[in-house]
Amino acid sequence: MTKSLKNLFANIKREKLMALTNITVMTITFLILGVFISLVFLTQTAIKHLEEQAQVTIFFKDDFSEQNILSMKQKVESDKRVAAVNYVSKNDALKIFMEINKSEPILLESISANILPASLEIKAKNISTLKNLAEEYSKTDGVEEIKYFKDVIDKFSYMTKIIYVAGSSLLAVFLIVSFSVILITIRLTIQSKGTELEILKLVGATDSYVKTPLIYQGVFFGLISAVISSSFLFLLFFILQFSGVLSPTAPSFLVFPLLLTVILTLAGFALGYLGSITAVKKYLNY
């Protein structure tokens, strides 16, 4: 082990420029991976919050009785797509209106419960079903109008898809580049030590003795790059929490940076190992 580590650092010292290039490219790769995972986490959190808040509101005609509305409420509650249903009577609607406009007493004087519509507030289990629910219940007798935040939902879904596609594409490119850089680095190391490796084999060195430092080299690059990128992202999360952009008390935002560090470290080990073992098999001809 000690001899292998000495050979590892000797290889890195011999190819300083390539080592620096390797670490730089892999660090960028893991930064992109970390940012991509973070964006997926944040968008999924936002979608979950939006799903909890988003709702379809059904407004009923004045001549549609409360009994009919409550009957429809029971029907809607039995829909498997629906998470919760809240009935807002005319009197409840008046209370809400008065609370919202309590700073405008003149406006409140002209409002009564009779002119406000009763409604059902429907929360869906999945935000993608809101449109279908709105279209289906708009055709129901007694329904005067249906509202839901269609534009907000559509734009958010569209932006989420763009983030996923762009992030995945960029990540794939840099993973390929990082893998290629590892191959080139190990190849140059093998070429620069060609005679030395041949002599080692002639004097009885095992394949493991010769190959292990080269594999360690790729793993070392991967782990160092993962540590650098994880430290940067951890600092970024701390700054965002400290500045109030992210909630500092939310357990998920305390655990997530640590989980991200573990993921990037494992990714660094895997990429370094696979890259180096591939290079050794490809360029070490014995």
N, C-alpha and C positions, 0 to 999 in steps of 0.2 A: 504493500500500500504506500509506504513512504517513498520507495523508489519510483513508483508510478506517478506520485504527485510531483516529485522532483523533475521527472521527464516532462510532465504536463507544463510546469512553469517554464522549463527550458524551451519547450516548443512555442509557448506564447511569447517569450522574450525574443525568440528568433524572428517571429513574424508579428512584430508589434503593430504595424499598420493594418494588416489584415485582421488582427485580433480586435483592434479598435473599431474597424469597419463592421465587423461581425456583431460586436456588442451594441453598436449604435443602431444598426438595422433591426436587430432583434428587440432592442428596447422600444423602438418605434412600433414594431409589430405588437408587442405586448401592451403598449399604451393604447393602441387602436383596439385591441381585444378588450382591454379593461374599460375603455370608454363605451365600446359597443355593448358590453354586458351591462354597464351602468345605465345606458340609455334604454335597453330592453327592460331592466328592472324598474326604472322611473316611469316609463310609458305604461307598463303593466300596472304599476301602482296608481297612476293617473286614471287609467281606464277603469280600474276597480272603483276608485273614488267617483268617477263620472257615472258609472253604473249605479252606484248607491244613491247618487243625487238626481240623475236623469229620470224623467218620468213622462208619461203621456197623461195629459189632463183632458178629460171629457166634460164639456159644458152642455147642460141640458136645457131644452126649451121650457118656458115658464109653465106650460100646460102639462108637462110631464110630471106625474105625481111622485111624491117621495117614496111611496110603496113600490112603484115601478123602478125607481132608481136603486132602492135597496135590493130588489130582486135581481137587477142587473149586476149589482155589486157581488152578490153570491155567485153569479155565473162567472164573472171575471176572476174571482178568487179561485175557482176550480180549474182555471187555465194553468197548465203546467209551466208556461213561459213567464207567469206573473209571480213576483216575489211578495208584493204587498199591495193592498188597495185601501185608500182612505177616502171616506165620504165627507165632502164639505157642503153643508147645508147653506141655504141663503143667509141664515143668521150668522153662521160661521164665516161666510164670505164677507159679511158686513164687518165683523170684528177684525178680520185680517186687513180689510181695506182701511178701517179707522186707525189701526196700529201703524200701517205704512204711511198714512197721510195725516198723522196726528198734529203735525206742525201747520196744517192748513185748515183751520176751523171753518172758514167760509165754504170750502168745498164739501166738508162733511155735513153741513146743514142741508144740502140738497140731495143727499144720498140716503136711501132706505133699503131695507133687505129685499123688498119686492122687485127692485130693478136689477138686482145682482143674480146671476145664474147659480144654481146648485151644480156641483161637479164631483167627479171621481178622479182621484190622483192615483195613477197606476205606475208602480215601479216594476221593471222587468228584471228577470234573473240575468239576462244577457243583453247588453246594449244593442246588439245587432238585431234584436227582435222588435225594437221600438217602432220602426217604420211599419212592419207588418201589423202590429197591434193597432197602430193609429189608423191604417187603411181599413182594417176589418171593422173596428168599432165605429168608424165614421159613417158606415152604412146602416147602423142600427137605428130603429125608430126612436124618436124623442131626442136624438143627439143634434145639437145646434152647431157645435164647433169642436174641433180637436186641435190641441196645440202640443208640440214637443220641439225640442231644440235640434231640429234636423240639420241645419247648416253647421252648427258647432260639432255635432257628432260626425258628420260626413268629412269635414275638414280635418278633425283630429284623426279619424281613421286613415285618411289619405296621407297625412304627414307621417303617421306611424309606419305605413307601408314603405314610404320613401326612405325613412331612417333605416328600416330593416334591410331593404335591398341595397342601398348605398353602403351601409356598414358591412354587410356580408361580402360585397364585392371588394371593397377596399381591404378588408381583413384577409380575404383569399389571396389577393395580389401580394400582400406583404408576407404572408406565410410562405408562399412560393419563393419570394425573394430571399427570405431568411434561410429557408432550407437550402437554396442554391448557394448562398454565401457560406454556409457551413461546409457544404461539399467542396467548394473552391478552397476554403481555408485548410481543410484536412488534406486535400490533394496537394497543395503547396508544401505543407509540412512533410508529407510522405516523399515528395520529390526532392526536397532539400535534405532529407535524411536517408535518401535511397541507399547509399553505400553503407552507412551505419547500420541500417536495418538488415541489409544482406549479411553483414559481418555478424550481427547478433544471431541471425538464424544459423550461420555456419558454425558458431561456437556452442550451439545447442539451446538457444533461447526458445521458449515455448511461444506458440501463437498468442496465447493470452498475455504473456509478458510484453510482447511487441504491440499488440492492439489496444490493450487497456489504457495506456496514456492518451492515445488518440481519441478513444471514446470519452475518457474523462474531459478532454479538451472541449468537445461539443457540449457535454453536459454542463461544464463550467460556464461556457458562454450563455447557455440557456438560463441557468440559475441566476447568474449575475444580472442579466438583462431583466429577468422577472423581478428581482429584488429592487432594481433601480426604478422600474415602471410602477411597481406596487407602492414604493415609498412616495413617489410623486403623486399617485392617485389618492393615497391615504392622506397626504397633506392637502390635496385639493378638497377632499370630503370634509376635512377638519375646518378649512377656511369657509366652505359653504355653510357648514353648521354654525360656525362662530358668527358669520355674517347674517344668519337668520334665513338664508335661502332654503335650507333644509332644517327640519325640526330637530333640535339637539336632544330632545327627550324621547323621540320615537325609537323603540328597540330595534326596528329593522335598519335604521340608519346608523346604529351603533354596531350591529352585527355584520352588516353587509360589507364594509371595507375589509374586515378580517376575513370574511368568506372569499372576497375577491382576491385577497393576497394569496390565500391557499390555492385558488383556481389558477392564478397566474404562475405560481411556483410550480405546480404540477404540469402546467402547459409548457413552462420553460424546460423542465426536466425532460418531458416527452419529446419536444421538438429537438433539443440538443442531442438526446440519445438516438433518436431515429435518424437525424441528419448525419451524425458521426458514424453510426453503425453502417449506414448506407454507403458512405464515402469509403470506409475501410474495406467493405466487401467489393466495391467497384474499382478502387485504385491500388489496393494492396494485393499484389498478384501472387499470393500463396496462402 
